Amino acid sequence: MRERLPVLSAALWWGSLSAIGFLAVPLLFAHLPTPAQAGNMAARLFEAQTYVSIACCALLLVISKPKHAQTQARWARTAMVFVIGGLLLALLVQYGVAPRIVARQNLRLWHGAGSLMYLLQWLCALRVLWITAREGE
């Protein structure tokens, strides 16, 4: 079971990023009466997504921790940069960018920066999923 945890965690991370960012949030803006309502709900969804990202990345970091330096899993060595990068991006968006969007500070700039960072996090999660799934073959 422990051997499957990395791929499960990576799949949850990437899948939740995909579902929130590319499905749920666009649907909010398409179906809620005002952009302000959609934006408020989107902020809550992105906050929840950040906690999912933190949990999945933390699990991946804990699983990859070697008992002995020579026995570290091969997937862990190659995926670790993407796990840490994705985690940092999630935290940066949540605690650096999102408050500026909520405060409506230079909305175009911060929304664009947040969207780019979310996409980069999605790519990190995809890379981690690819590496961990390949390792299970």
Order of alpha helices (4+ residues) and beta strands (2+ residues): alpha-alpha-alpha-alpha-alpha-alpha
